[in-house]
Amino acid sequence: MNVGKTQEMVYEMKVSAVMTRDVITIGSKERMSRLRSLLQGNRISGVPVLEKGQLVGLISIEDFIKWLANDQEDCAIEERMTREVTTIYEDDPLVLAIRKFESTSLGRFPVITRDQKTLVGILTKGDVIEGLLKKLEIDYQEQEARHFPARYLFDNIEADDTSLQLRYNVKGQDFTQAGDSSTRLKRTLRRLGLRSDLVRRIAIASYEAEMNLVIYTEGGRIRAEVEPARVFVEIEDSGPGIADLEKALEPGYSTAPEWVREMGFGAGMGLVNMKKSADEFIIESEPGRGTTLNVSFRINEEPHEVN
Amino acid sequence: MKLTELVETLGLEVRSCSDNLFKKEVTGGYASDLLSDVIGNSRSGDLWITLQAHVNIVAVASMKELSGIILTGGREPDEDTIQKAESEKIVIMVSKLPAFELIGRLYDLGVRGVSNKTS
């Protein structure tokens, strides 16, 4: 990120986007003695003073110290407040606020609306910095999401069809390594620059399939194929197969043994979760021969999480 | 809310990846002991409350990008669970409180189960 970018941002962003909205205020007729708890309790150094809802002044920790040092006789806030308040409009660009901070050396500006002049927030230098940093982070994430390194690879390969194949072997009955293949697949897809919601959905489907291989079979294979417009995942094993496919797809139906359920697996939601995550889901199974799952995901779809 | 705030307020004990406490932002919570239920219904950023302590909880948390796992009722994670959590950068915490108590306190602190879209 360069300076040019932040410069652009301070011209584009408005004060209202970064200001603190929940402003702590005090009435002009309230007593000075109340100010201490207000400043202390909220850890702030200045409070806008209101009279009938309109901003009439500002009372700061400096005013409070002066009052403490001199008479300490309790009086109304309005007698001690600063009446000439430098305000800023909510629709002013940030650059104006920054210049005002520089030229006035004030610590905070009450933010008011342009038409009614009502108080809508307060702005400190901290708000400006935090707001800019947040915006930078969001922009950076968006840029990262748009950037799909695998696209570069695909664009430069001359062929009628291009795909990238990732293969994983899953051991049956091995609960200590269960999930490793899906974790590695997920990391790889991330590095290839796929959108994170898409990666999450693929990982869910692959994890559930992997757990099924671990729980019910002697092991199997996961093959992921990344194409320019879609990701295709095939999971296959060579037994024991599913006797009643229709039942197996019902939420809550499970043939898992008790000890597997104790571990929190075998709740009968695996296939359901896979189906929900995938854009396309095909299952084929034959008892004694094995099961093949084909799940695919479109890359160019609008982002969405599992429904 | 940062994970570190919850650890302090609720007196949780951290069992893995304590250097990630300041980075993890808790955006919600989910409680379940069925792994597929967590896979299907939790949201990324959720804090997961469970009594499952075996190694597979780490893969689930990593898969769903959860902000952390709290084991309830004083349960301790298995040794290989801790190792895996370290390598996958998953924060596991333990609480002596039973799930019901713990979740109630988390709720009091503003952790919610479903996203609040009314505002």
Interface residues (C-beta under 8 A of the other chain):
Chain A: F175 T176 A178 G179 D180 S182 T183 K186 R200 A203 I204 Y207 E208 M211 M263 G264 F265 A267 G268 M269 G270 V272 N273 K276 E305 V306
Chain B: D33 L34 L35 S36 D37 I39 G40 R43 S44 T50 Q52 H54 V55 N56 I57 V58 A59 V60 S62 M63 K64 E65 D80 E88
